[in-house]
């Protein structure tokens, strides 16, 4: 599919021990897709403040289309405090309210959605009814458009009814193993194995592609009734923030290019592992380092 990918949702600043980094799952996915050579449209909202203006400058340097970046006259630009444990795994304090809670439906947005090969969205951006309502209008079935749900269960914004409604609108679902087990408990799916849970999720979504990431343990992909697994790549972790977003970008890029699912899964694991070796969620891609990772196992 040659159309642009429309990424929708939060853009914010991650306050990490190493400093402030551009963040938010949708913008992370957008930046990595752009690095992979795809055309990307990005819908979010920032405050009329210096942090918002700096986001605009940084996204422009990443060659993202900013026509859909909205400016809120009242709400501030999003901000998240991030703590890292001894393994580099993050925990988040997501400040509210933020400008991205008030995504507005505009004519340009409908046009962008009508041209998109895929729309990437998550659960966090739906914590406010304003953004949730705008997103719902975008997710009506569209011929040739893949609806990609990136499950991000971030307490206290992890509402079951929001996730359930999003699953019903999804063609591709990406989540981590903890989130998979939680959904299995919510909906009564088999939890004896991730493969069984992923198969149940795919069936509940009427045949959607399902990908479950397992951190350093790689990932499982359920696609077109078949299952593939990859053990992951062992790396020295700087921080794991954004590794899953990079993984999703590479997987989606591969599937849109009709790559072999097993090859797309391997590429996604390699890019996610590479990002985990870097500080921040959207480092520039070092193709040589990524290829070296792929040859390491």
C-alpha positions in Angstrom: 0.0 0.0 0.0 1.6 3.3 -1.1 -0.6 5.9 0.7 0.6 7.8 3.8 0.2 6.5 7.3 -1.8 8.7 9.6 -0.7 8.6 13.2 -3.1 10.0 15.7 -2.8 10.8 19.4 -0.5 12.2 22.0 2.6 14.2 21.5 4.5 15.2 24.7 7.8 15.6 26.4 9.3 12.6 28.3 11.3 13.8 31.3 13.9 11.1 31.6 16.9 11.0 33.9 19.1 11.9 30.9 17.0 14.9 30.0 13.8 15.9 28.0 13.0 13.9 25.0 10.2 14.1 22.4 7.7 11.4 23.1 4.2 9.9 22.8 3.6 6.6 21.1 1.9 8.0 18.0 4.7 10.5 17.3 7.3 7.8 18.0 5.8 5.5 15.5 5.5 8.4 13.0 9.2 9.3 13.4 10.3 5.7 12.9 8.0 5.3 9.8 9.5 8.4 8.3 13.0 7.1 8.9 12.0 3.9 7.1 11.0 6.0 4.1 7.2 6.2 4.4 5.1 9.3 4.0 3.5 10.1 7.3 0.7 12.4 8.4 0.5 13.2 12.1 -2.5 14.5 14.1 -1.9 15.8 17.5 -2.4 19.0 19.5 0.1 21.1 21.5 -0.2 24.2 23.7 0.4 27.7 22.7 3.7 27.6 24.7 7.4 27.2 24.2 7.3 23.5 24.7 4.7 23.2 21.9 6.7 25.4 19.6 9.8 23.3 20.2 7.8 20.2 19.3 6.9 21.8 16.0 10.5 22.6 15.3 11.7 19.1 16.1 9.0 17.4 14.1 9.8 19.6 11.1 13.4 18.5 11.3 12.2 14.9 11.2 10.4 15.7 8.0 6.9 15.0 9.3 3.9 16.7 7.7 2.7 19.2 10.3 -0.5 20.3 8.6 -2.6 18.4 11.2 -0.7 19.6 14.2 -3.3 21.7 16.2 -2.5 24.5 18.6 -4.6 24.8 21.8 -5.1 28.3 23.2 -5.6 27.2 26.7 -4.3 23.6 27.5 -0.6 23.1 27.9 1.7 20.9 25.9 1.8 17.3 27.2 4.4 16.3 29.7 5.4 13.0 31.3 7.7 12.2 34.2 9.6 8.9 33.4 11.4 6.7 36.0 13.6 3.9 34.9 14.3 0.7 36.9 17.6 -1.1 37.0 16.9 -2.8 33.7 16.0 0.4 31.9 12.2 -0.4 31.9 10.1 2.8 32.3 7.2 3.8 34.5 5.2 6.9 33.7 3.5 9.8 35.5 1.3 11.4 32.7 0.2 14.9 33.6 -3.3 16.0 32.8 -5.0 17.8 31.3 -2.9 18.4 28.1 -3.5 19.8 24.7 -3.7 16.4 23.1 -6.9 15.7 25.1 -8.8 18.0 22.9 -8.1 16.8 19.3 -10.6 18.5 17.0 -12.3 17.1 13.9 -11.4 19.3 11.0 -11.9 19.1 7.2 -8.2 18.5 6.6 -8.3 15.5 8.9 -11.1 13.8 7.0 -9.2 14.3 3.8 -6.0 12.8 5.3 -7.9 9.8 6.6 -9.5 9.2 3.2 -6.0 9.0 1.6 -4.3 6.9 4.3 -3.0 3.4 3.8 -3.2 2.9 7.6 -4.3 4.8 10.7 -2.3 4.2 13.8 -4.0 5.0 17.2 -3.8 4.0 20.8 -5.8 3.9 24.0 -4.1 6.6 26.0 -5.2 9.4 23.6 -8.8 8.3 24.3 -8.7 9.3 28.0 -10.8 12.4 27.2 -14.1 12.3 25.4 -13.1 15.1 23.0 -10.2 13.3 21.5 -12.0 9.9 21.7 -14.9 11.3 19.7 -12.6 12.7 17.0 -10.8 9.4 16.7 -14.1 7.5 16.4 -15.0 9.5 13.3 -11.7 8.5 11.7 -12.0 4.8 12.3 -15.1 4.0 10.2 -14.1 1.3 7.8 -12.3 2.6 4.7 -11.4 0.6 1.6 -7.7 -0.1 1.5 -7.0 1.5 5.0 -5.5 -0.6 7.8 -6.7 0.4 11.3 -3.8 -0.2 13.7 -4.5 -0.3 17.4 -1.4 0.2 19.6 -2.7 -0.9 23.1 -1.0 1.3 25.8 -2.5 0.5 29.2 -1.3 3.4 31.3 -3.0 3.6 34.8 -5.2 5.3 35.6 -6.1 5.7 31.9 -6.7 2.0 31.2 -10.4 1.7 30.8 -11.8 -1.7 29.6 -14.7 -0.2 27.7 -12.3 2.1 25.6 -10.1 -0.9 24.8 -13.1 -3.1 23.9 -14.5 -0.5 21.5 -11.1 0.1 19.9 -10.6 -3.7 19.3 -13.8 -3.8 17.4 -12.4 -1.1 15.0 -9.0 -2.7 14.5 -7.3 -4.7 11.7 -3.9 -4.9 13.4 -3.5 -5.0 17.2 -0.1 -4.6 18.9 0.4 -5.0 22.7 2.9 -6.4 25.1 2.7 -9.6 27.0 1.5 -8.0 30.3 -1.3 -6.3 28.4 -2.2 -9.5 26.6 -2.6 -11.3 29.9 -4.7 -8.4 31.3 -7.0 -8.5 28.2 -7.3 -12.2 28.6 -8.5 -11.8 32.1 -10.9 -9.0 31.2 -12.5 -11.0 28.3 -12.2 -14.5 29.5 -9.7 -15.7 26.8 -7.4 -18.6 27.4 -4.3 -17.5 29.2 -2.3 -20.7 29.4 -0.1 -19.4 26.6 0.4 -16.2 24.7 -0.2 -18.0 21.4 -3.7 -19.2 22.6 -4.5 -15.7 23.9 -3.4 -14.1 20.7 -5.5 -16.5 18.7 -8.5 -15.6 20.8 -7.9 -11.9 20.4 -7.6 -12.3 16.6 -10.9 -14.2 16.5 -12.6 -11.6 18.7 -11.4 -8.9 16.2 -12.8 -11.0 13.3 -9.4 -12.1 12.0 -7.3 -9.1 12.8 -3.5 -9.4 12.8 -2.2 -9.6 16.4 1.4 -9.0 17.6 2.4 -9.5 21.2 5.8 -8.1 22.2 7.8 -9.8 25.1 10.6 -7.2 25.8 13.9 -9.0 25.6 12.1 -12.2 24.8 11.1 -11.1 21.3 7.6 -11.2 19.9 4.8 -13.4 18.6 2.8 -12.5 15.4 -0.6 -14.0 14.5 -1.4 -13.2 10.9 -3.8 -14.7 8.4 -4.4 -17.7 10.7 -0.7 -18.5 11.2 1.7 -17.8 14.0 5.3 -16.8 13.9 7.7 -16.1 16.8 11.0 -14.4 17.2 13.3 -14.8 20.3 14.5 -11.2 20.1 18.1 -9.8 20.1 20.2 -9.4 23.3 21.5 -5.9 23.7 22.8 -3.5 26.4 19.8 -1.4 27.2 20.2 2.3 27.7 16.4 2.8 28.1 13.5 0.9 26.7 11.3 4.0 26.1 9.9 3.9 22.6 11.3 0.4 21.7 7.8 -1.0 21.2 6.9 2.0 19.0 9.9 1.4 16.8 8.9 -2.3 16.7 5.4 -1.4 15.5 6.7 1.1 12.9 9.0 -1.6 11.3 6.3 -4.3 11.5 3.6 -2.0 9.9 6.1 -0.9 7.2 6.9 -4.5 6.3 3.2 -5.6 6.2 2.3 -2.6 4.0 5.1 -3.5 1.7 3.8 -7.1 1.5 6.9 -8.5 3.2 7.0 -12.0 4.4 5.5 -11.9 7.9 8.5 -13.8 9.4 10.9 -11.3 7.8 8.8 -8.3 9.0 8.8 -9.7 12.5 12.6 -10.1 12.5 13.1 -6.6 11.2 10.7 -5.2 13.9 12.6 -7.0 16.6 15.9 -5.6 15.3 14.7 -2.0 15.2 13.1 -2.3 18.6 16.3 -3.7 20.1 18.4 -1.0 18.5 16.2 1.8 19.9 16.6 0.2 23.4 20.4 0.7 23.1 19.8 4.5 22.6 18.6 7.3 24.9 15.1 8.6 24.0 12.3 7.1 21.9 13.2 8.4 18.5 17.0 8.1 17.8 18.0 8.3 14.2 18.4 4.9 12.6 21.9 3.5 12.3 21.4 1.0 9.5 24.8 -0.6 10.0 24.1 -1.2 13.7 20.7 -2.6 13.0 22.0 -4.9 10.3 24.7 -6.1 12.7 22.0 -6.9 15.3 20.1 -9.0 12.7 23.3 -11.0 12.0 24.0 -11.6 15.7 21.6 -14.5 16.1 
